[in-house]
Amino acid sequence: MSIPSVARAAAELSASFRGELLEPGDPGYEDARKVHNGLVDKRPALIARCRGVADVVDAINLTEQLGLQVAIRGGGHNVAGRATIDGGVMIDLSLMKGIVVDPKSRSVRAQGGVTWGELNRETQLHGLAVTGGVVSSTGIAGLTLGGGLGWLMGKYGLALDNLRSVEIVTSDGKVLHASNDENTDLFWAIRGGGGNFGVVTSFEYQLHPIGQPVTAGPIVHPVDHARSLLEFYRQTTQALADEHTLFATLTHAPDGSGTKVAALVTCHCGTPPDAEKAMQPLKQFGTPILDAVGPMPYSQLNSMLDANYPKGALNYWKSNFLAELSDAAIGTMIECFDRCPTIMGQLLIEHIHGVAARVGVSDTAFPHRRTGYNFLVLAQWTAPGDTSRCIAWARETYDRMQPFFASGRYVNYLDDDEAGDLASAAYGPNYRRLQHIKAKYDPKNVFRMNQNIRPLA
């Protein structure tokens, strides 16, 4: 499709479109085309910045009219950059910020452009919260549709486990509602199936009482103690209360010195006495160089790590579930981290347990429902000249860790540079059912800028 044709179609639509239609060269286009990961540098032919559901419908119809591919942007945090596209149409929901909290029913409905920081600000006015991400600038849409690991998942499940309903625009421009009572097959599929089935314009979540401060923060040790700390982490995570979340990381000191450290990052959302008792072993282990664990509002916890993941930094991630956190796996992590070439790089271990692990494998499209660990190689840097060596380190580390991997992948962390059917690996036993539902709601595979679920013919 030629640029004049795109311009002509956009001009015709602009009379009724409430949002913004941006083409290359327009004011605001350069900023709007950028996503969180600075390594992603794509130029859409058109950016449709929607202000309402009708705008989304018009944008989908325009994409069909132009014969262009489409990408959907919520918060723009997806590390693989699937929120944008070269030469296609980006449907951008970032202007759709509506949030309505119902404290009586303990629920909230929020539009697809809302971030977790924005959602928490409104729900915390009523002493309520739902499992969100660990970085507040992450969009609710992408995180929820792909899973939703977060600080509250042991007690209240993943973000997607707390969905009550969604509003979604399908590839034929229809506006549907999906819940356990309406379009139930679609509701099952979007809880883990990502953006494969349409543009989710609003999410309704069940909220939970998180009014009192949670007890949370990092405990940092010298990197020389990494092995003993990770062994202690392994032992501690064998018997965590649902209210207690505990991650471990090999990372760098936040002062910019480049000093390598080993750290635990934790949250307890139970009563203060229970939290104090749970934190005592963590605080008493070894001789930490920093112990910042204490009471804080949930909103503060959700933004605690924001500075570590600045917008525009260059990112390359590799991730897989671990079969177990064995001695050999720990040793390999330490050896690999010793060669980390960037002071913004880290290896992260996320422990999944509690309610998040008690849901049936086939109850939602998200199939990873056993207690265990997710391992993430997070290469992040700012100088373009460091790109080759940072990506090489991430790949080499991932390859070294292969012997310790379990089956299955967390779809929100998957990148695009691997061979094979990554969606099949991500959805495992639920993949075939997802393909059938994809064929029903998106038979032409319009929504394929994602970890794509191919529709069955």
Secondary structure, DSSP 8 states (H G I E B T S, - for coil): --HHHHHHHHHHHTTT-SSEEE-TTSTTHHHHH--S-TT-----SEEEE-SSHHHHHHHHHHHHHHT--EEEESS---TT-TT--SSSEEEE-TT---EEEETTTTEEEEETT-BHHHHHHHHGGGTEE----SSTTSBHHHHHHH----TTHHHH--TGGGEEEEEEE-TTS-EEEEESSSSHHHHHHHTTSTTSS-EEEEEEEE-EE--S-EEEEEEEEEGGGHHHHHHHHHHHGGG--TTEEEEEEEEE-TTSS--EEEEEEEEE-S-HHHHHHHHHHHHHSS--SEE--EEE-HHHHHHTTGGGS-TT-EEEEEEEEES---HHHHHHHHHHHTT---TT-EEEEEEE-GGGGTS-TTTSS----SSEEEEEEEEEES-GGGHHHHHHHHHHHHHHHGGGB-S---GGG--S---S-HHHHHHGGGHHHHHHHHHHH-TT----SSS------
